[in-house]
Amino acid sequence: MNKNAEYYLIWDCLVGKQEEGRYYIFRDDTWEHDTGSIIMDRLVGYDASEPPGSPYGMGSGSIMFEMDEISYERAMELTGGLA
């Protein structure tokens, strides 16, 4: 448990965190590395559906709004105390 980590709620159902420069997703009662860049894509607004070179591929507000920062306490509730 790390109260200094940043916790996120993605799509209102997936919990993620940034801890010591690394990103993790909570799945199947464990933290796994965010190898799919789910968190980073939402932080920068990367829209993979845009074609290469599109000015709308980065900074997309609709992508950024898919994720909210949440408190450590809320992360604890959502992960069953495994935040």
C-alpha positions in Angstrom: 0.0 0.0 0.0 1.3 3.4 -1.0 -0.4 6.5 0.0 2.0 8.5 -2.2 0.9 6.8 -5.4 -1.6 8.5 -7.7 -4.8 6.5 -8.2 -7.2 6.6 -11.1 -10.6 5.4 -12.0 -10.9 4.6 -15.7 -14.2 4.1 -17.5 -15.9 4.2 -14.1 -14.8 0.6 -13.5 -11.0 0.0 -13.8 -8.6 1.2 -11.1 -5.1 2.2 -12.1 -2.2 3.8 -10.3 1.1 5.6 -10.9 3.8 4.6 -8.5 7.5 5.6 -8.7 7.1 6.5 -12.4 5.4 3.2 -13.4 1.8 2.6 -14.3 -0.3 -0.3 -13.1 -3.9 -1.6 -13.6 -5.8 -3.6 -11.0 -7.2 -6.8 -12.5 -8.1 -10.1 -11.0 -7.2 -8.9 -7.4 -3.6 -8.0 -8.4 -1.7 -5.0 -9.8 -0.2 -5.6 -13.2 1.9 -3.4 -15.4 -0.1 -1.2 -17.7 1.5 -2.7 -20.8 -1.4 -1.4 -23.0 -0.7 2.3 -22.0 -4.2 2.7 -20.8 -3.3 5.3 -18.2 -0.7 7.3 -20.2 -3.1 7.4 -23.2 -5.7 9.1 -21.0 -3.3 11.4 -19.4 -2.1 12.8 -22.7 -5.4 12.3 -24.6 -4.1 9.9 -27.2 -6.9 8.8 -29.5 -5.8 5.6 -31.3 -8.8 5.8 -33.6 -7.3 8.9 -35.4 -5.2 8.3 -38.5 -1.4 8.9 -38.2 -0.5 12.6 -38.4 -4.0 13.7 -37.4 -3.9 16.9 -35.3 -6.7 15.3 -33.2 -4.6 12.2 -32.2 -3.2 13.9 -29.1 -4.8 16.1 -26.5 -8.3 14.7 -27.1 -10.5 15.9 -24.2 -13.0 13.0 -24.7 -10.2 10.5 -24.1 -8.8 12.5 -21.1 -12.3 12.5 -19.5 -12.4 8.7 -19.5 -10.2 8.8 -16.4 -10.5 10.6 -13.0 -7.9 10.8 -10.3 -9.2 9.3 -7.1 -8.1 9.3 -3.5 -6.1 6.5 -1.8 -9.2 5.8 0.4 -11.4 5.4 -2.7 -8.8 3.2 -4.3 -8.8 1.0 -1.2 -12.6 0.7 -1.4 -12.5 -0.3 -5.0 -9.7 -2.8 -4.7 -10.9 -4.4 -1.5 -8.0 -3.0 0.5 -5.3 -3.9 -2.0 -4.4 -0.3 -3.1 
